Amino acid sequence: MSRPPDSPTVRQAYGRFVNVLYVRALRAGLAIPALQVEAGTIQVAPGWSRTEVIQAAFVRAHLGRTDEALALLKSTLRRDLESREPINTVQSNAMFASRQYQIALGLIGDLQMLGPFGTSGPAVEEFKPLFPVKPDEWAGGGAWVARVAIELPAWIKEGTANRDAGVQLLSLVALRLHQVGDAAGAHAAARALTTAFRAGPVSVKASTLAMSVAGLVGAPIDLAILQDLVRANRLHISRVQAVIARTAEVEGAAAALRLGDEAARFTSNADLLGQLVAIARSAGNAAEIQRWTTRQQEAAAARAQLARRNSS
């Protein structure tokens, strides 16, 4: 392999090319020593996209250079996962020059050259290929996931990682630990999610993802925290119903109805109202049955009216 002319933008395109080629060779079951050496020398510079940095982190992790991989991963978590770095005029011109080099390398027009990290999806989904799903997917993969699970809560606590981004990534890591059979590690990661929530709210997406994963791995987020998220309207409605059901099981119907009243300040979701009617009936509370049945009827009438307006 030959190195390109010395230019930051060209080096970026070349680095991406080498890292994508490394991943493609790996997935094809090929071990190319020269490519491994070259991939290990690629230096990530300011201006690289998050996808490119994540891919570089994967290469370092796979090469066993865990500390370097962790540093790269940490750098991708400075902002929440929905934001992107602003592009100025200089960067725009550099991107044009880089594109010409990518065309010459064959990066443009070949979707495979995006690598798995460029097609996995937006935000936290970009990180999915970074963590193996099977314990034997690659040597050291399980240890890599476990190491991230240890480091990430500390990054969140000390503020070197954006808390919203950190919670979403920690949820993914907990899921991966569960998938590779590390129950203890998955539970520890889920408990770290509960700790992260105590420091303040995160986005609805992060809250919902964390609650779903923690429940899946068998270490649910503390009920009191989830109840506060419901009161603050920080959970997707499908998860709100799960919190109300858990409240009814642990604290009784009266507490569940009070929490449902808080949730119903934000929505007249049909499933939520149906749940509250069912809880009231199970408790034999005639006043609450009447209250939520009336609300159901009012909400249904409003939806029907909107449907008629939209169809006319």
C-alpha positions in Angstrom: 0.0 0.0 0.0 1.2 3.5 -0.8 0.6 6.6 1.2 -1.1 9.6 -0.4 0.3 13.1 -0.7 0.6 14.9 2.7 -2.7 16.8 3.2 -5.1 16.7 6.1 -8.2 16.1 4.0 -6.5 13.5 1.8 -5.2 11.7 4.9 -8.7 11.7 6.3 -10.0 10.0 3.1 -7.1 7.6 3.1 -7.6 6.8 6.8 -11.3 6.0 6.1 -10.3 3.8 3.1 -7.8 1.8 5.2 -10.2 1.3 8.1 -13.1 0.3 5.9 -10.8 -2.1 4.0 -9.7 -3.6 7.4 -13.3 -4.2 8.4 -14.1 -5.7 5.1 -11.1 -8.0 5.2 -12.0 -9.1 8.7 -15.6 -9.9 7.7 -14.3 -11.9 4.8 -12.1 -14.0 7.1 -8.9 -12.6 5.7 -5.8 -11.7 7.8 -3.6 -9.3 5.8 -0.5 -8.4 7.9 0.4 -5.3 5.8 -3.2 -4.0 6.2 -3.1 -4.6 9.9 0.2 -2.6 10.2 -1.2 0.2 8.1 -4.5 0.4 10.0 -2.6 0.6 13.3 -0.7 3.7 12.1 -3.7 5.8 11.0 -4.0 8.9 13.2 -7.5 10.3 13.8 -7.5 14.1 13.4 -10.0 16.9 14.3 -12.7 17.1 11.6 -13.2 13.4 11.3 -16.9 12.4 11.3 -18.3 10.5 14.3 -18.8 7.4 12.0 -15.1 7.6 10.9 -13.9 7.9 14.5 -16.1 5.0 15.7 -14.7 2.8 12.9 -11.2 3.8 13.8 -12.0 2.8 17.5 -13.2 -0.6 16.3 -10.0 -1.2 14.4 -7.9 -0.3 17.5 -10.0 -2.5 19.7 -9.7 -5.4 17.3 -6.0 -4.9 17.2 -5.9 -5.2 21.0 -5.0 -1.5 21.5 -7.8 -1.0 24.0 -6.6 2.2 25.6 -6.4 3.9 22.2 -9.8 2.6 21.2 -11.3 3.9 24.5 -9.8 7.3 23.9 -11.4 7.5 20.4 -14.7 6.2 21.7 -14.7 8.8 24.5 -14.1 11.6 22.0 -17.3 10.7 20.1 -19.4 11.3 23.3 -18.6 15.0 23.9 -22.0 16.0 22.5 -25.4 14.4 22.5 -25.9 11.9 19.7 -28.3 14.0 17.7 -25.9 16.9 17.1 -23.4 17.2 14.3 -20.2 19.2 14.1 -20.8 22.5 12.3 -19.2 22.8 8.8 -17.4 26.1 7.9 -16.2 27.3 4.5 -12.7 25.8 4.9 -14.1 22.4 5.9 -16.5 22.6 3.0 -13.7 23.2 0.5 -11.7 20.4 2.2 -14.6 18.1 1.8 -14.6 18.8 -2.0 -10.9 18.0 -2.3 -11.4 14.9 -0.1 -14.3 13.7 -2.4 -12.0 13.8 -5.4 -9.5 11.6 -3.7 -12.3 9.2 -2.5 -13.5 8.9 -6.1 -9.9 8.0 -7.1 -9.8 5.3 -4.4 -13.2 3.9 -5.3 -14.9 5.0 -2.1 -17.6 6.9 -4.0 -20.3 4.8 -5.6 -19.6 1.6 -3.6 -22.0 1.4 -0.7 -19.8 -1.3 0.9 -17.0 1.3 1.3 -19.2 3.1 3.8 -18.4 0.2 6.0 -20.9 -1.3 8.5 -20.6 1.9 10.6 -22.0 4.1 7.9 -25.1 2.1 7.2 -26.1 0.9 10.7 -28.4 3.9 11.3 -28.3 7.3 13.0 -27.2 8.3 16.6 -26.7 5.4 19.0 -27.2 2.9 16.2 -24.0 4.1 14.6 -22.2 2.4 17.6 -23.8 -1.0 17.1 -21.1 -2.7 15.0 -18.5 -1.5 17.6 -19.6 -4.2 20.1 -19.9 -7.9 19.1 -23.1 -9.7 19.6 -21.5 -13.1 20.0 -18.7 -13.9 22.5 -16.6 -15.6 19.9 -17.2 -13.0 17.1 -13.6 -11.8 17.5 -10.8 -12.5 19.9 -11.0 -10.1 22.8 -14.4 -8.8 21.8 -16.1 -9.8 25.1 -13.3 -8.2 27.1 -13.6 -5.0 25.0 -17.3 -4.7 25.7 -16.8 -5.4 29.4 -14.0 -2.7 29.6 -16.3 -0.1 28.0 -19.0 -1.0 30.5 -16.6 -0.2 33.3 -15.2 3.0 31.9 -18.4 4.6 30.6 -20.2 5.2 33.9 -17.1 7.0 35.1 -17.1 9.2 32.0 -20.7 10.1 32.6 -20.2 10.8 36.3 -17.2 13.1 35.7 -18.8 14.9 32.8 -16.3 14.0 30.2 -19.1 12.3 28.2 -22.4 13.9 27.4 -24.8 12.3 29.9 -27.6 11.7 27.3 -25.1 10.1 24.9 -23.5 8.2 27.7 -26.8 6.8 28.9 -27.8 5.6 25.4 -24.4 4.0 24.8 -24.4 2.4 28.2 -27.8 0.9 27.4 -26.4 -0.6 24.2 -23.4 -2.0 26.1 -25.6 -3.5 28.7 -27.6 -5.2 25.9 -24.4 -6.5 24.3 -23.2 -8.0 27.6 -26.6 -9.7 28.0 -26.3 -11.1 24.5 -22.8 -12.5 25.0 -23.9 -14.2 28.2 -22.3 -11.9 30.8 -25.2 -11.6 33.2 -23.2 -10.0 36.0 -21.7 -7.4 33.7 -25.1 -6.6 32.2 -26.7 -6.2 35.6 -23.8 -3.9 36.7 -24.3 -1.7 33.6 -28.0 -1.5 34.3 -27.4 -0.4 37.8 -25.1 2.3 36.5 -28.0 3.5 34.4 -30.0 4.0 37.6 -27.1 5.9 39.1 -26.9 8.1 36.0 -30.6 9.0 36.2 -30.2 10.3 39.7 -28.0 13.1 38.4 -30.9 14.6 36.4 -33.1 14.0 33.4 -32.1 12.9 29.9 -34.0 12.8 26.6 -37.1 10.8 26.2 -35.2 8.6 23.8 -32.4 7.9 26.3 -34.9 7.3 29.1 -37.0 4.9 27.1 -34.0 3.0 25.8 -32.4 2.7 29.2 -35.7 1.5 30.9 -36.3 -1.1 28.1 -32.8 -2.5 28.2 -32.5 -2.6 32.0 -35.8 -4.5 32.2 -34.6 -6.9 29.5 -31.4 -7.8 31.2 -33.2 -8.4 34.6 -32.0 -5.3 36.5 -34.9 -2.8 36.2 -34.4 0.9 36.8 -35.5 1.9 40.3 -39.3 2.3 40.4 -39.1 5.7 42.1 -36.9 7.1 39.3 -39.3 5.7 36.6 -42.2 7.3 38.4 -40.5 10.7 38.4 -39.8 10.2 34.6 -43.5 9.6 34.1 -44.4 12.8 36.1 -41.9 14.8 34.0 -43.2 13.3 30.7 -39.7 11.8 29.9 -40.8 8.3 28.8 -42.4 7.0 25.6 -46.1 6.2 26.3 -45.5 2.5 25.8 -43.1 2.6 28.7 -45.4 4.8 30.8 -47.9 2.0 30.8 -45.3 -0.5 32.0 -44.4 1.9 34.9 -48.0 2.2 35.9 -48.4 -1.6 35.8 -45.3 -2.1 37.9 -46.6 0.6 40.4 -49.9 -1.3 40.7 -48.1 -4.5 41.4 -45.7 -3.0 44.0 -47.6 -0.2 45.6 -51.2 -1.0 44.8 -54.0 0.3 42.6 -54.5 3.7 44.4 -50.8 4.6 43.8 -51.1 3.4 40.1 -54.1 5.6 39.6 -52.4 8.6 41.0 -49.5 8.1 38.7 -51.8 7.5 35.8 -53.5 10.9 36.6 -50.0 12.5 36.3 -49.4 10.8 32.9 -52.9 11.7 31.6 -52.0 15.4 32.0 -49.8 15.0 28.9 -51.8 12.6 26.7 -55.2 11.0 26.1 -53.6 7.9 24.7 -56.3 5.2 24.2 -54.2 2.4 25.7 -53.3 4.5 28.7 -56.9 5.4 29.4 -58.0 1.8 28.9 -55.3 0.7 31.4 -56.6 3.2 34.0 -60.2 2.0 33.6 -59.0 -1.6 34.1 -57.0 -0.8 37.3 -60.0 1.1 38.7 -62.2 -1.9 38.0 -59.8 -4.3 39.6 -59.8 -2.1 42.7 -63.6 -1.7 42.7 -63.3 2.1 42.7 -66.5 3.3 41.1 -65.6 7.0 41.1 -62.3 6.3 39.2 -64.1 3.9 36.8 -66.6 6.7 36.0 -63.8 9.3 35.7 -61.6 7.4 33.3 -64.5 5.9 31.3 -65.8 9.5 30.7 -62.3 10.5 29.7 -62.1 7.6 27.3 -65.4 8.6 25.7 -64.3 12.2 25.4 -61.0 11.3 23.8 -62.7 8.9 21.3 -65.2 11.6 20.3 -62.4 14.1 19.8 -60.4 11.6 17.6 -63.5 10.9 15.6 -64.1 14.6 15.0 -60.5 15.1 13.9 -60.8 12.1 11.5 -63.9 13.6 10.0 -62.1 17.0 9.5 -59.1 15.3 7.9 -61.3 13.3 5.5 -63.4 16.3 4.4 
